[in-house]
Amino acid sequence: MAIQRYVVHGVGSGYLINSDGSFSPFMEMEDMSISINTTVDNVFGGDGLLPIMQFVKEKTAQFTFTSATFGLDMLAISQGVAVTAGGGASVFTDEIVTPATGSAQLTITTGVDITSVSAVDTTPVTGSVLTKVTGVPAAGQYAVLATGAMTFNTAQNGKAIEVNYCYSDATSNSVDVLTTSVPGFVELRHKSNIIDDGIGGQYVLYSRIYRARSDGKINVDMKRAAAYAPKMTFESLDPQRSDKKFASFVMKKVN
């Protein structure tokens, strides 16, 4: 069969298949590239300036993609951890409370992380950071319970106190990156856009990297008036298949 040449355009769509069988779709990629490299070393002998032999030292493959959207699954893949759904993740908020008769109540009434609570008297000029205590507060002090109940000294009555704190939220998804986290293994499956060969034929290029690992780099980059497009890079590893394949490319005629 004659081999046709084509103009490759667009990004197509891809999936990363995780080692546990789950997968992460990447349908909004801005770009995707696969690079296969073979390193050759020269062997010199005698008085000639040209090598007398060459040997292949190593073969490597890398794939990189930039996505127009960000998800916790990308962060999880890059660090080798899992996404926890509805596991009581810790989120934070801030609000203004105005103590009356030495007490106040936070909006959140359950799961407040007492160790995370900070309180500042916002009174102009004289305002200051309040000190958290476990007993009866003196002037400039406060106490707080996991129910969101706050106790102040009457010296703070009627003053606007800004409170920042963390609490447990059962509806959130989360990713915890540990000091011992290492990237896991994935398989790349990519499908190109339809490619027109210019003589009436249409094709799709299927690419597959059987085993790869993230280089562990991903940024969460937020800027004013600019969109963030996360970039991820993976290095191919020997999948130890009996057929010796580590990457496959298939051109399928679709019209």
SULHUNOR-V454439 format. One record per residue. N is the residue number from 1. RES is the residue in one letter. PSI is psi as a letter, one per 30 degrees, with the letter a starting at -180 (none if undefined). OMEGA is omega in whole degrees, 0 to 359 (999 if undefined). D_FIRST is the distance of its C-alpha to the first C-alpha in whole Angstrom. Layout:
n->N res->RES psi->PSI omega->OMEGA d_first->D_FIRST
n->N res->RES psi->PSI omega->OMEGA d_first->D_FIRST
This chain:
n->1 res->M psi->k omega->179 d_first->0
n->2 res->A psi->k omega->178 d_first->4
n->3 res->I psi->j omega->179 d_first->6
n->4 res->Q psi->l omega->174 d_first->9
n->5 res->R psi->k omega->188 d_first->13
n->6 res->Y psi->l omega->172 d_first->16
n->7 res->V psi->j omega->181 d_first->19
n->8 res->V psi->k omega->180 d_first->21
n->9 res->H psi->l omega->180 d_first->24
n->10 res->G psi->a omega->185 d_first->26
n->11 res->V psi->e omega->184 d_first->27
n->12 res->G psi->a omega->182 d_first->26
n->13 res->S psi->l omega->183 d_first->28
n->14 res->G psi->l omega->178 d_first->28
n->15 res->Y psi->k omega->169 d_first->30
n->16 res->L psi->j omega->179 d_first->32
n->17 res->I psi->j omega->182 d_first->32
n->18 res->N psi->l omega->183 d_first->36
n->19 res->S psi->f omega->179 d_first->37
n->20 res->D psi->g omega->178 d_first->39
n->21 res->G psi->f omega->176 d_first->36
n->22 res->S psi->l omega->180 d_first->37
n->23 res->F psi->l omega->179 d_first->35
n->24 res->S psi->j omega->179 d_first->36
n->25 res->P psi->k omega->174 d_first->34
n->26 res->F psi->i omega->186 d_first->33
n->27 res->M psi->f omega->183 d_first->32
n->28 res->E psi->h omega->180 d_first->34
n->29 res->M psi->k omega->174 d_first->33
n->30 res->E psi->e omega->174 d_first->34
n->31 res->D psi->l omega->178 d_first->31
n->32 res->M psi->k omega->180 d_first->29
n->33 res->S psi->k omega->175 d_first->27
n->34 res->I psi->k omega->182 d_first->26
n->35 res->S psi->k omega->177 d_first->27
n->36 res->I psi->k omega->186 d_first->25
n->37 res->N psi->k omega->174 d_first->28
n->38 res->T psi->k omega->180 d_first->28
n->39 res->T psi->k omega->182 d_first->31
n->40 res->V psi->k omega->176 d_first->32
n->41 res->D psi->k omega->179 d_first->35
n->42 res->N psi->k omega->174 d_first->36
n->43 res->V psi->k omega->182 d_first->39
n->44 res->F psi->k omega->177 d_first->41
n->45 res->G psi->l omega->181 d_first->43
n->46 res->G psi->a omega->183 d_first->46
n->47 res->D psi->f omega->182 d_first->47
n->48 res->G psi->l omega->181 d_first->44
n->49 res->L psi->f omega->179 d_first->43
n->50 res->L psi->k omega->178 d_first->39
n->51 res->P psi->k omega->177 d_first->38
n->52 res->I psi->f omega->182 d_first->37
n->53 res->M psi->l omega->173 d_first->35
n->54 res->Q psi->k omega->173 d_first->33
n->55 res->F psi->k omega->180 d_first->32
n->56 res->V psi->k omega->184 d_first->31
n->57 res->K psi->e omega->181 d_first->33
n->58 res->E psi->l omega->175 d_first->32
n->59 res->K psi->k omega->181 d_first->29
n->60 res->T psi->l omega->175 d_first->30
n->61 res->A psi->k omega->182 d_first->28
n->62 res->Q psi->k omega->171 d_first->30
n->63 res->F psi->k omega->185 d_first->29
n->64 res->T psi->k omega->174 d_first->32
n->65 res->F psi->l omega->175 d_first->32
n->66 res->T psi->k omega->183 d_first->35
n->67 res->S psi->k omega->178 d_first->36
n->68 res->A psi->f omega->181 d_first->38
n->69 res->T psi->l omega->180 d_first->40
n->70 res->F psi->k omega->176 d_first->42
n->71 res->G psi->l omega->180 d_first->43
n->72 res->L psi->f omega->180 d_first->45
n->73 res->D psi->e omega->178 d_first->42
n->74 res->M psi->e omega->178 d_first->40
n->75 res->L psi->e omega->181 d_first->44
n->76 res->A psi->e omega->180 d_first->44
n->77 res->I psi->e omega->183 d_first->40
n->78 res->S psi->f omega->184 d_first->41
n->79 res->Q psi->f omega->179 d_first->44
n->80 res->G psi->h omega->179 d_first->43
n->81 res->V psi->l omega->183 d_first->46
n->82 res->A psi->l omega->171 d_first->46
n->83 res->V psi->k omega->179 d_first->47
n->84 res->T psi->k omega->181 d_first->50
n->85 res->A psi->k omega->175 d_first->50
n->86 res->G psi->h omega->184 d_first->54
n->87 res->G psi->g omega->180 d_first->56
n->88 res->G psi->h omega->181 d_first->59
n->89 res->A psi->l omega->180 d_first->57
n->90 res->S psi->k omega->174 d_first->60
n->91 res->V psi->l omega->181 d_first->60
n->92 res->F psi->l omega->180 d_first->63
n->93 res->T psi->l omega->173 d_first->65
n->94 res->D psi->l omega->181 d_first->68
n->95 res->E psi->l omega->179 d_first->71
n->96 res->I psi->k omega->174 d_first->74
n->97 res->V psi->k omega->178 d_first->77
n->98 res->T psi->j omega->183 d_first->81
n->99 res->P psi->k omega->173 d_first->83
n->100 res->A psi->k omega->183 d_first->86
n->101 res->T psi->h omega->173 d_first->89
n->102 res->G psi->g omega->180 d_first->87
n->103 res->S psi->l omega->176 d_first->84
n->104 res->A psi->l omega->182 d_first->80
n->105 res->Q psi->k omega->175 d_first->77
n->106 res->L psi->l omega->178 d_first->74
n->107 res->T psi->e omega->179 d_first->71
n->108 res->I psi->k omega->186 d_first->69
n->109 res->T psi->f omega->178 d_first->71
n->110 res->T psi->k omega->173 d_first->69
n->111 res->G psi->g omega->178 d_first->67
n->112 res->V psi->k omega->177 d_first->69
n->113 res->D psi->j omega->186 d_first->68
n->114 res->I psi->e omega->183 d_first->72
n->115 res->T psi->f omega->184 d_first->71
n->116 res->S psi->f omega->188 d_first->69
n->117 res->V psi->k omega->173 d_first->71
n->118 res->S psi->k omega->182 d_first->73
n->119 res->A psi->k omega->181 d_first->75
n->120 res->V psi->k omega->174 d_first->77
n->121 res->D psi->j omega->185 d_first->80
n->122 res->T psi->g omega->179 d_first->79
n->123 res->T psi->k omega->181 d_first->82
n->124 res->P psi->k omega->177 d_first->82
n->125 res->V psi->e omega->186 d_first->84
n->126 res->T psi->f omega->183 d_first->85
n->127 res->G psi->l omega->181 d_first->82
n->128 res->S psi->l omega->177 d_first->81
n->129 res->V psi->k omega->178 d_first->78
n->130 res->L psi->l omega->182 d_first->80
n->131 res->T psi->k omega->180 d_first->80
n->132 res->K psi->k omega->178 d_first->79
n->133 res->V psi->l omega->178 d_first->81
n->134 res->T psi->f omega->180 d_first->82
n->135 res->G psi->b omega->179 d_first->85
n->136 res->V psi->k omega->184 d_first->87
n->137 res->P psi->k omega->169 d_first->86
n->138 res->A psi->a omega->178 d_first->89
n->139 res->A psi->k omega->180 d_first->88
n->140 res->G psi->g omega->180 d_first->85
n->141 res->Q psi->l omega->176 d_first->83
n->142 res->Y psi->l omega->174 d_first->81
n->143 res->A psi->l omega->182 d_first->80
n->144 res->V psi->k omega->177 d_first->77
n->145 res->L psi->l omega->178 d_first->76
n->146 res->A psi->f omega->176 d_first->73
n->147 res->T psi->f omega->182 d_first->74
n->148 res->G psi->g omega->178 d_first->74
n->149 res->A psi->k omega->181 d_first->78
n->150 res->M psi->k omega->178 d_first->79
n->151 res->T psi->k omega->180 d_first->83
n->152 res->F psi->l omega->168 d_first->84
n->153 res->N psi->k omega->182 d_first->88
n->154 res->T psi->f omega->177 d_first->90
n->155 res->A psi->f omega->179 d_first->89
n->156 res->Q psi->g omega->180 d_first->86
n->157 res->N psi->k omega->176 d_first->87
n->158 res->G psi->f omega->180 d_first->86
n->159 res->K psi->k omega->178 d_first->84
n->160 res->A psi->j omega->180 d_first->80
n->161 res->I psi->j omega->177 d_first->78
n->162 res->E psi->k omega->183 d_first->74
n->163 res->V psi->k omega->175 d_first->73
n->164 res->N psi->k omega->184 d_first->69
n->165 res->Y psi->l omega->176 d_first->68
n->166 res->C psi->l omega->176 d_first->65
n->167 res->Y psi->l omega->182 d_first->65
n->168 res->S psi->k omega->180 d_first->62
n->169 res->D psi->j omega->186 d_first->60
n->170 res->A psi->f omega->184 d_first->59
n->171 res->T psi->f omega->187 d_first->56
n->172 res->S psi->l omega->170 d_first->54
n->173 res->N psi->k omega->185 d_first->51
n->174 res->S psi->l omega->173 d_first->51
n->175 res->V psi->k omega->177 d_first->50
n->176 res->D psi->j omega->178 d_first->52
n->177 res->V psi->j omega->184 d_first->51
n->178 res->L psi->l omega->176 d_first->53
n->179 res->T psi->f omega->181 d_first->54
n->180 res->T psi->g omega->183 d_first->52
n->181 res->S psi->k omega->175 d_first->49
n->182 res->V psi->k omega->181 d_first->45
n->183 res->P psi->k omega->177 d_first->42
n->184 res->G psi->a omega->182 d_first->40
n->185 res->F psi->k omega->181 d_first->36
n->186 res->V psi->l omega->171 d_first->34
n->187 res->E psi->k omega->177 d_first->30
n->188 res->L psi->k omega->170 d_first->28
n->189 res->R psi->k omega->184 d_first->26
n->190 res->H psi->k omega->180 d_first->24
n->191 res->K psi->k omega->182 d_first->22
n->192 res->S psi->l omega->167 d_first->22
n->193 res->N psi->l omega->175 d_first->23
n->194 res->I psi->k omega->183 d_first->20
n->195 res->I psi->k omega->179 d_first->18
n->196 res->D psi->k omega->182 d_first->18
n->197 res->D psi->f omega->177 d_first->15
n->198 res->G psi->f omega->179 d_first->18
n->199 res->I psi->g omega->174 d_first->16
n->200 res->G psi->f omega->180 d_first->16
n->201 res->G psi->k omega->176 d_first->14
n->202 res->Q psi->k omega->187 d_first->16
n->203 res->Y psi->l omega->172 d_first->15
n->204 res->V psi->k omega->178 d_first->17
n->205 res->L psi->k omega->177 d_first->17
n->206 res->Y psi->k omega->179 d_first->19
n->207 res->S psi->k omega->181 d_first->20
n->208 res->R psi->k omega->172 d_first->23
n->209 res->I psi->j omega->193 d_first->25
n->210 res->Y psi->e omega->182 d_first->27
n->211 res->R psi->k omega->181 d_first->30
n->212 res->A psi->l omega->183 d_first->32
n->213 res->R psi->k omega->178 d_first->36
n->214 res->S psi->k omega->175 d_first->37
n->215 res->D psi->g omega->175 d_first->39
n->216 res->G psi->g omega->182 d_first->42
n->217 res->K psi->k omega->171 d_first->43
n->218 res->I psi->k omega->180 d_first->43
n->219 res->N psi->k omega->167 d_first->46
n->220 res->V psi->j omega->193 d_first->48
n->221 res->D psi->j omega->182 d_first->49
n->222 res->M psi->k omega->182 d_first->51
n->223 res->K psi->l omega->176 d_first->52
n->224 res->R psi->k omega->175 d_first->54
n->225 res->A psi->h omega->178 d_first->52
n->226 res->A psi->k omega->178 d_first->49
n->227 res->A psi->k omega->180 d_first->46
n->228 res->Y psi->k omega->178 d_first->45
n->229 res->A psi->j omega->183 d_first->41
n->230 res->P psi->k omega->180 d_first->41
n->231 res->K psi->k omega->180 d_first->38
n->232 res->M psi->k omega->180 d_first->37
n->233 res->T psi->k omega->182 d_first->35
n->234 res->F psi->k omega->176 d_first->34
n->235 res->E psi->k omega->180 d_first->33
n->236 res->S psi->k omega->177 d_first->31
n->237 res->L psi->l omega->179 d_first->32
n->238 res->D psi->j omega->180 d_first->31
n->239 res->P psi->f omega->178 d_first->30
n->240 res->Q psi->h omega->175 d_first->31
n->241 res->R psi->l omega->179 d_first->28
n->242 res->S psi->f omega->180 d_first->27
n->243 res->D psi->g omega->176 d_first->24
n->244 res->K psi->g omega->181 d_first->25
n->245 res->K psi->k omega->169 d_first->23
n->246 res->F psi->f omega->176 d_first->25
n->247 res->A psi->k omega->179 d_first->22
n->248 res->S psi->k omega->177 d_first->19
n->249 res->F psi->k omega->184 d_first->17
n->250 res->V psi->k omega->175 d_first->14
n->251 res->M psi->j omega->182 d_first->12
n->252 res->K psi->k omega->177 d_first->13
n->253 res->K psi->k omega->182 d_first->12
n->254 res->V psi->f omega->178 d_first->16
n->255 res->N psi->none omega->999 d_first->16
